[in-house]
Amino acid sequence: MLYIKDEVGRILYDEAIGRNETYSKIFDLSTLIDGKYTIEISRGKERITKPFVVATQTYRSVNLIAD
């Protein structure tokens, strides 16, 4: 199984994946609010957990106008 969880452990996404297959997927995380998340992959007794952070970056610019 593959899970994406928020920082309180609530499951936001889950998907069954094969035990002996190679898995590749691109996730669109644009709907997630800024915060800490975890991706977890469980295969039998093996469990891999990787934390990640979603953070919005704001870019600001200043234009100077000469008189």
C-alpha positions in Angstrom: 0.0 0.0 0.0 1.0 3.6 -0.6 -0.3 6.4 1.6 0.1 10.1 1.7 -0.7 11.5 5.2 -1.0 14.9 6.7 0.9 15.9 9.9 -1.8 14.5 12.2 -1.7 11.1 10.4 -4.9 11.5 8.4 -4.8 9.5 5.2 -5.2 11.9 2.2 -4.4 9.3 -0.5 -4.1 5.6 -0.6 -3.4 3.1 -3.4 -2.7 -0.6 -3.5 0.6 -1.4 -5.2 1.9 -4.8 -6.2 4.3 -6.6 -3.9 7.0 -7.3 -6.6 6.4 -4.6 -9.1 8.3 -1.4 -9.9 6.2 1.6 -9.1 6.4 5.0 -10.6 3.9 7.9 -10.4 3.9 11.6 -10.5 1.6 13.2 -7.9 -0.1 16.6 -8.3 0.3 18.1 -4.8 -1.0 21.6 -5.8 -4.2 21.1 -3.8 -2.4 20.5 -0.6 -2.1 23.4 1.8 1.3 24.4 3.2 2.4 21.9 5.9 4.2 18.7 6.7 3.2 15.4 5.1 4.4 11.8 4.9 4.5 9.3 2.1 4.5 5.7 3.3 4.9 2.5 1.4 4.1 -0.8 3.0 5.0 -4.1 1.4 4.4 -7.1 3.6 6.6 -6.5 6.8 8.6 -3.8 5.1 7.6 -0.1 5.6 9.3 2.9 4.2 8.3 6.4 5.5 9.5 9.7 4.0 8.5 13.1 5.3 8.1 16.1 2.9 7.0 19.7 3.2 4.7 21.7 1.0 5.5 25.4 1.1 4.2 28.2 -1.1 6.8 30.6 -2.2 5.9 34.2 -2.8 7.9 36.3 -5.3 7.7 40.1 -5.0 9.4 42.6 -7.2 9.8 46.4 -7.2 9.8 48.5 -10.4 11.4 51.9 -10.1 10.2 54.5 -12.5 12.6 57.3 -13.4 11.2 60.9 -13.7 
